[in-house]
Amino acid sequence: MAAKPIYGVVFHQQGEVWELYAREIFQSDLWGFIEVEEFVFEDASRLVVDPSADKLRLTFEGVIRSYLPLNAIVRIDEVEREGPPRAVKSDGRVAEFPRPFSPPSPPKR
């Protein structure tokens, strides 16, 4: 049996761009959200620990499922293996997914 695929998910979170890895990603029943399950993190017992990766590992420790809003998603890739999770300050050059807009109201007479 083939191993489950791994997905890299890049999204905006409070002024930062986060990159995580997970085994399950699908459209949520909650309109406008993507469900992310089975997060994959590197071994935390390594001698050298990246503070950014450790922050994300601790943030998602015990989380079974996360619901990410579509407009926060930057990119989702199916990858061969996980990499280090990252959280970097957003410098404003990464555009969010376009938000739907309402058509203008007709003028009042």
C-alpha positions in Angstrom: 0.0 0.0 0.0 1.4 3.4 -0.9 2.1 5.9 1.8 -0.4 8.7 2.4 0.5 11.9 0.5 1.9 14.8 2.4 0.7 18.4 1.6 2.6 21.6 2.3 0.2 24.4 3.3 1.2 28.0 3.2 -1.2 30.6 4.8 -1.4 34.0 6.4 -1.7 34.1 10.2 -1.7 37.3 12.2 1.0 39.2 10.1 3.1 36.1 9.4 3.2 33.5 6.7 3.1 30.0 8.1 4.1 26.8 6.2 2.9 23.5 7.7 2.8 19.9 6.5 -0.2 17.6 6.8 -1.5 14.3 5.5 -5.2 15.2 5.1 -6.6 18.3 3.4 -10.1 18.8 2.1 -12.9 21.2 1.5 -14.8 21.8 4.7 -18.6 21.6 5.3 -18.1 25.1 6.8 -18.4 27.4 3.8 -15.2 29.2 3.0 -12.8 26.9 4.9 -10.3 24.2 4.2 -9.9 21.4 6.8 -6.3 20.4 7.7 -5.7 17.2 9.7 -2.8 14.9 10.7 -0.1 17.5 11.0 3.4 16.3 10.3 6.4 17.7 12.3 10.0 16.7 12.3 11.4 14.9 15.3 11.5 17.3 18.2 14.3 15.4 20.0 17.0 16.7 17.7 19.9 18.6 19.2 19.4 21.8 17.2 15.8 23.1 17.2 14.6 26.0 15.0 12.6 28.4 17.2 10.1 29.1 14.4 9.5 25.3 13.9 9.2 24.7 17.6 6.7 27.6 17.9 4.4 25.9 15.3 4.8 22.5 16.7 3.8 23.8 20.2 0.9 25.8 18.6 -0.6 22.7 16.9 0.2 20.2 19.7 -3.0 18.4 20.5 -4.9 19.9 17.5 -6.9 17.2 15.7 -8.2 19.4 12.9 -7.7 23.0 11.8 -10.1 25.1 9.7 -8.3 27.6 7.6 -10.2 30.3 5.8 -9.8 30.2 2.0 -8.8 33.8 1.9 -5.8 33.1 4.2 -4.4 30.3 2.0 -1.5 31.2 -0.2 -0.6 27.8 -1.6 -1.1 24.0 -1.1 1.3 21.5 -2.6 1.5 17.8 -2.6 5.1 17.0 -1.7 7.3 13.9 -1.5 8.3 14.5 2.1 7.8 17.1 4.8 10.2 19.9 5.4 10.7 22.1 8.4 7.6 24.1 9.3 8.2 27.9 9.1 6.7 31.1 10.4 8.1 34.2 8.8 7.0 37.9 9.1 4.9 38.9 6.2 6.5 41.9 4.5 3.3 42.7 2.6 4.4 41.3 -0.7 2.4 38.1 -0.5 -1.2 38.7 -1.7 -4.1 37.0 -0.1 -6.6 35.0 -2.2 -9.1 37.5 -3.6 -12.2 38.0 -1.4 -15.6 37.9 -3.0 -17.2 41.3 -3.2 -20.9 42.3 -3.2 -22.1 44.2 -6.3 -22.8 47.9 -5.6 -26.3 48.7 -4.4 -28.5 50.4 -7.0 -28.7 54.2 -6.6 -31.6 55.5 -4.5 -34.2 57.6 -6.3 
